[in-house]
């Protein structure tokens, strides 16, 4: 790997992409890891530091990724499990993506929405269709969505996205409602990020795909997304626009995973250094098959064992970040990942425009508009029952956003441990809503037992009393109790 010749100096507080994602720093970090991958004394000292649950810097974390000592690798996975359980307990947050449009003017070579794909079915949802999609998602039991859309200034301008958000929040079908809309749209301006904030979004999510500038430019040969700096600096503009909860990620398999792993942590360190709060979430997608896209075309495919280790080390390096895994991955992989770091999963996901509702558009087949193939195709009820059977506590909680616990306020409560006094009861109450409104009888039977057990883990008697009273009110037909 050759270091690119550039004039930039590594500076985590800079807002210049090439300075906080510094090529030389990444290559030096990789060299450091390769040189010390069998340095037991150094690796053990890093593991001791990590036990304090205050995180690791990118060099320390990459050394753990590089470690080849079998017994030390076992300690890495064990520590990841310990940190995950200490901070998040057995809670797993559920969400679903909602695709608004697949019109796009970019030329991303790994995405079937690219502008040169002339045979994919193109669709933009109307507001009525968005209502129907929202109702379908509510009728499954979902409370939290992630909006997805291709980039197209005419078909999907910011006004369209804002109207879609307003429409989603306005829909209340039976006992259902979407309480939090996260947004994953293309990099935009400070002014438009401010509009999204005012619209009441949760987290703004944007994947870097790869942090290697040369690879990035080759993967994005045309369109607005081809501008590496503008895309990489998007989170800075989002912060300036008042969005203090952002989610980052790379698409593993596009580029050398070592480079992108270090870049991912550098991005988080930059946000922490400049704005006082790191990313709210980190996503770990891998390249999947899709219309006219074959993962075999990418030579950096990430093997399962390496992928699992990256997840474990991210959990150790960034203890308080929410880690997201989608239905790109199989049930088996998600099951392993939940133990070592993942805290949020999608359920019953559709990656097509109009994939949830029974569309009246006879000329459009949603299955022909998928962004990628889904590996885990179970219903939400099946996913909930699966999580319960594994000892996890499924959660539909959205309380923090609606009660102003975002950004540094959330992180302060997370680092002090105070947030767990709220997360546990909120998870129990939202899960009880699911049991009463949407669950199968089989899931209800398992759920009742789990609820009784989980109540005992609430430490404060006043909060436990509030939770018990709220559960009774939920059984009486009332909804949306939270702390």
Beta strands, then each sheet from edge to edge (+ up, - down):
strand 1: 91-101
strand 2: 144-149
strand 3: 180-184
strand 4: 204-205
strand 5: 246-252
strand 6: 281-286
strand 7: 322-325
strand 8: 344-346
strand 9: 393-395
sheet 1: 3+ 2+ 1+ 8+ 7+ 6+ 5+ 4+
sheet 2: 3+ 2+ 1+ 9+
end
